[in-house]
C-alpha cells in the first residue's frame, strides 16, 4: 500500500491500477512535505510495479 502521512490513509492498494490522478495527489503531498509510506521511491519520481505470474 502507498499512504501519504499525514493522514496515513492508503491511496494505492495491492492489485489496484495506479491512475494519473492518484499519482498527482501523492506527488502533491510530497511537494507539501508529506511522507509517502510504502513507496520504493519516497519522492515518487519513479514507481515500482510488479506483474502477477
N, CA, C and O atoms as CSV, one atom per row, in Angstrom:
chain,resi,resn,atom,element,x,y,z
A,1,UNK,N,N,0.839,-1.175,0.000
A,1,UNK,CA,C,0.000,0.000,0.000
A,1,UNK,C,C,0.887,1.241,0.000
A,1,UNK,O,O,1.984,1.241,0.558
A,2,UNK,N,N,0.397,2.278,-0.626
A,2,UNK,CA,C,1.090,3.562,-0.621
A,2,UNK,C,C,0.191,4.555,0.109
A,2,UNK,O,O,-0.951,4.796,-0.283
A,3,UNK,N,N,0.740,5.122,1.181
A,3,UNK,CA,C,-0.032,6.012,2.046
A,3,UNK,C,C,0.723,7.311,2.293
A,3,UNK,O,O,1.874,7.274,2.729
A,4,UNK,N,N,0.106,8.455,2.026
A,4,UNK,CA,C,0.727,9.710,2.451
A,4,UNK,C,C,0.504,9.894,3.945
A,4,UNK,O,O,-0.556,9.560,4.474
A,5,UNK,N,N,1.519,10.430,4.618
A,5,UNK,CA,C,1.369,10.668,6.050
A,5,UNK,C,C,1.759,12.089,6.374
A,5,UNK,O,O,2.888,12.463,6.058
A,6,UNK,N,N,0.943,12.896,6.963
A,6,UNK,CA,C,-0.412,12.587,7.370
A,6,UNK,C,C,-1.358,12.554,6.166
A,6,UNK,O,O,-0.998,13.155,5.153
A,7,UNK,N,N,-2.464,11.948,6.175
A,7,UNK,CA,C,-3.218,11.341,7.263
A,7,UNK,C,C,-2.959,9.852,7.457
A,7,UNK,O,O,-3.401,9.296,8.462
A,8,UNK,N,N,-2.257,9.177,6.533
A,8,UNK,CA,C,-1.995,7.754,6.700
A,8,UNK,C,C,-3.050,6.852,6.100
A,8,UNK,O,O,-3.096,5.662,6.411
A,9,UNK,N,N,-3.894,7.395,5.249
A,9,UNK,CA,C,-4.940,6.617,4.584
A,9,UNK,C,C,-4.390,6.124,3.242
A,9,UNK,O,O,-3.871,6.930,2.470
A,10,UNK,N,N,-4.489,4.817,2.939
A,10,UNK,CA,C,-3.956,4.289,1.680
A,10,UNK,C,C,-4.598,4.944,0.460
A,10,UNK,O,O,-5.812,5.137,0.397
A,11,UNK,N,N,-3.746,5.277,-0.503
A,11,UNK,CA,C,-4.210,5.829,-1.777
A,11,UNK,C,C,-4.148,4.749,-2.852
A,11,UNK,O,O,-4.993,4.706,-3.746
A,12,UNK,N,N,-3.141,3.873,-2.761
A,12,UNK,CA,C,-2.988,2.771,-3.701
A,12,UNK,C,C,-2.844,1.483,-2.896
A,12,UNK,O,O,-2.033,1.409,-1.973
A,13,UNK,N,N,-3.626,0.482,-3.245
A,13,UNK,CA,C,-3.590,-0.815,-2.566
A,13,UNK,C,C,-3.045,-1.875,-3.517
A,13,UNK,O,O,-3.114,-1.699,-4.734
A,14,UNK,N,N,-2.508,-2.968,-2.993
A,14,UNK,CA,C,-2.014,-4.039,-3.850
A,14,UNK,C,C,-3.091,-4.527,-4.818
A,14,UNK,O,O,-4.236,-4.749,-4.427
A,15,UNK,N,N,-2.713,-4.690,-6.074
A,15,UNK,CA,C,-3.629,-5.157,-7.104
A,15,UNK,C,C,-4.420,-4.062,-7.786
A,15,UNK,O,O,-5.117,-4.314,-8.769
A,16,UNK,N,N,-4.318,-2.864,-7.279
A,16,UNK,CA,C,-5.066,-1.736,-7.829
A,16,UNK,C,C,-4.296,-1.087,-8.987
A,16,UNK,O,O,-3.066,-1.050,-8.977
A,17,UNK,N,N,-5.021,-0.585,-9.971
A,17,UNK,CA,C,-4.422,0.166,-11.063
A,17,UNK,C,C,-4.022,1.542,-10.535
A,17,UNK,O,O,-4.823,2.226,-9.899
A,18,UNK,N,N,-2.780,1.944,-10.802
A,18,UNK,CA,C,-2.302,3.252,-10.354
A,18,UNK,C,C,-2.690,4.276,-11.414
A,18,UNK,O,O,-2.196,4.229,-12.540
A,19,UNK,N,N,-3.567,5.192,-11.055
A,19,UNK,CA,C,-4.062,6.183,-12.010
A,19,UNK,C,C,-3.215,7.452,-11.960
A,19,UNK,O,O,-2.481,7.693,-11.001
A,20,UNK,N,N,-3.335,8.244,-13.004
A,20,UNK,CA,C,-2.646,9.539,-13.051
A,20,UNK,C,C,-3.134,10.434,-11.924
A,20,UNK,O,O,-2.355,11.199,-11.355
A,21,UNK,N,N,-4.415,10.344,-11.600
A,21,UNK,CA,C,-4.975,11.161,-10.525
A,21,UNK,C,C,-4.366,10.790,-9.178
A,21,UNK,O,O,-4.059,11.666,-8.369
A,22,UNK,N,N,-4.192,9.495,-8.936
A,22,UNK,CA,C,-3.587,9.045,-7.674
A,22,UNK,C,C,-2.150,9.537,-7.578
A,22,UNK,O,O,-1.726,10.009,-6.523
A,23,UNK,N,N,-1.393,9.430,-8.676
A,23,UNK,CA,C,-0.007,9.918,-8.670
A,23,UNK,C,C,0.051,11.425,-8.471
A,23,UNK,O,O,0.909,11.920,-7.739
A,24,UNK,N,N,-0.842,12.153,-9.107
A,24,UNK,CA,C,-0.884,13.612,-8.918
A,24,UNK,C,C,-1.135,13.960,-7.459
A,24,UNK,O,O,-0.486,14.848,-6.906
A,25,UNK,N,N,-2.075,13.260,-6.839
A,25,UNK,CA,C,-2.397,13.505,-5.433
A,25,UNK,C,C,-1.188,13.212,-4.543
A,25,UNK,O,O,-0.841,14.012,-3.673
A,26,UNK,N,N,-0.553,12.063,-4.767
A,26,UNK,CA,C,0.605,11.691,-3.961
A,26,UNK,C,C,1.763,12.662,-4.164
A,26,UNK,O,O,2.422,13.053,-3.201
A,27,UNK,N,N,2.011,13.048,-5.403
A,27,UNK,CA,C,3.109,13.989,-5.683
A,27,UNK,C,C,2.818,15.368,-5.098
A,27,UNK,O,O,3.740,16.082,-4.703
A,28,UNK,N,N,1.557,15.743,-5.043
A,28,UNK,CA,C,1.186,16.996,-4.391
A,28,UNK,C,C,1.525,16.925,-2.909
A,28,UNK,O,O,2.008,17.896,-2.327
A,29,UNK,N,N,1.273,15.776,-2.306
A,29,UNK,CA,C,1.623,15.590,-0.905
A,29,UNK,C,C,3.122,15.701,-0.677
A,29,UNK,O,O,3.564,16.316,0.293
A,30,UNK,N,N,3.911,15.101,-1.577
A,30,UNK,CA,C,5.375,15.198,-1.479
A,30,UNK,C,C,5.795,16.661,-1.539
A,30,UNK,O,O,6.649,17.098,-0.768
A,31,UNK,N,N,5.195,17.414,-2.452
A,31,UNK,CA,C,5.539,18.837,-2.603
A,31,UNK,C,C,5.209,19.631,-1.342
A,31,UNK,O,O,5.819,20.669,-1.086
A,32,UNK,N,N,4.251,19.151,-0.556
A,32,UNK,CA,C,3.858,19.834,0.673
A,32,UNK,C,C,4.515,19.232,1.917
A,32,UNK,O,O,4.144,19.565,3.042
A,33,UNK,N,N,5.488,18.348,1.711
A,33,UNK,CA,C,6.244,17.806,2.834
A,33,UNK,C,C,5.707,16.548,3.466
A,33,UNK,O,O,6.194,16.139,4.520
A,34,UNK,N,N,4.712,15.914,2.854
A,34,UNK,CA,C,4.188,14.668,3.407
A,34,UNK,C,C,5.202,13.551,3.208
A,34,UNK,O,O,5.971,13.569,2.248
A,35,UNK,N,N,5.202,12.590,4.105
A,35,UNK,CA,C,5.967,11.363,3.939
A,35,UNK,C,C,5.087,10.381,3.172
A,35,UNK,O,O,3.881,10.307,3.405
A,36,UNK,N,N,5.692,9.632,2.263
A,36,UNK,CA,C,4.927,8.659,1.486
A,36,UNK,C,C,5.367,7.264,1.910
A,36,UNK,O,O,6.405,6.770,1.470
A,37,UNK,N,N,4.576,6.640,2.759
A,37,UNK,CA,C,4.886,5.309,3.266
A,37,UNK,C,C,4.533,4.245,2.237
A,37,UNK,O,O,3.486,4.306,1.592
A,38,UNK,N,N,5.418,3.274,2.096
A,38,UNK,CA,C,5.149,2.148,1.212
A,38,UNK,C,C,5.666,2.300,-0.200
A,38,UNK,O,O,5.617,1.346,-0.976
A,39,UNK,N,N,6.159,3.466,-0.553
A,39,UNK,CA,C,6.683,3.677,-1.912
A,39,UNK,C,C,8.171,3.337,-1.937
A,39,UNK,O,O,8.907,3.694,-1.017
A,40,UNK,N,N,8.613,2.646,-2.987
A,40,UNK,CA,C,10.035,2.334,-3.131
A,40,UNK,C,C,10.849,3.621,-3.301
A,40,UNK,O,O,11.994,3.694,-2.854
A,41,UNK,N,N,10.265,4.625,-3.939
A,41,UNK,CA,C,10.898,5.929,-4.133
A,41,UNK,C,C,10.011,6.971,-3.446
A,41,UNK,O,O,8.993,7.375,-4.008
A,42,UNK,N,N,10.382,7.413,-2.237
A,42,UNK,CA,C,9.521,8.332,-1.494
A,42,UNK,C,C,9.306,9.679,-2.181
A,42,UNK,O,O,8.372,10.399,-1.827
A,43,UNK,N,N,10.150,10.040,-3.160
A,43,UNK,CA,C,9.949,11.279,-3.912
A,43,UNK,C,C,8.956,11.071,-5.056
A,43,UNK,O,O,8.508,12.036,-5.675
A,44,UNK,N,N,8.614,9.816,-5.334
A,44,UNK,CA,C,7.681,9.428,-6.395
A,44,UNK,C,C,8.115,9.892,-7.783
A,44,UNK,O,O,7.283,10.176,-8.645
A,45,UNK,N,N,9.430,9.965,-7.985
A,45,UNK,CA,C,9.927,10.245,-9.337
A,45,UNK,C,C,9.819,8.998,-10.199
A,45,UNK,O,O,9.690,9.084,-11.421
A,46,UNK,N,N,9.873,7.825,-9.547
A,46,UNK,CA,C,9.660,6.552,-10.230
A,46,UNK,C,C,8.693,5.722,-9.393
A,46,UNK,O,O,8.545,5.940,-8.191
A,47,UNK,N,N,8.046,4.780,-10.042
A,47,UNK,CA,C,7.108,3.894,-9.358
A,47,UNK,C,C,7.493,2.464,-9.721
A,47,UNK,O,O,7.651,2.136,-10.897
A,48,UNK,N,N,7.643,1.620,-8.712
A,48,UNK,CA,C,7.972,0.221,-8.955
A,48,UNK,C,C,6.679,-0.590,-8.936
A,48,UNK,O,O,5.918,-0.546,-7.969
A,49,UNK,N,N,6.447,-1.315,-9.997
A,49,UNK,CA,C,5.277,-2.188,-10.065
A,49,UNK,C,C,5.739,-3.605,-10.388
A,49,UNK,O,O,6.795,-3.808,-10.986
A,50,UNK,N,N,4.955,-4.550,-9.994
A,50,UNK,CA,C,5.246,-5.939,-10.314
A,50,UNK,C,C,4.042,-6.551,-11.003
A,50,UNK,O,O,2.904,-6.143,-10.770
A,51,UNK,N,N,4.299,-7.520,-11.844
A,51,UNK,CA,C,3.222,-8.194,-12.558
A,51,UNK,C,C,2.952,-9.541,-11.909
A,51,UNK,O,O,3.862,-10.187,-11.388
A,52,UNK,N,N,1.726,-9.946,-11.944
A,52,UNK,CA,C,1.382,-11.286,-11.462
A,52,UNK,C,C,1.849,-12.296,-12.479
A,52,UNK,O,O,1.820,-12.035,-13.681
A,53,UNK,N,N,2.284,-13.465,-12.000
A,53,UNK,CA,C,2.722,-14.527,-12.943
A,53,UNK,C,C,1.576,-15.106,-13.729
A,53,UNK,O,O,1.780,-15.998,-14.553
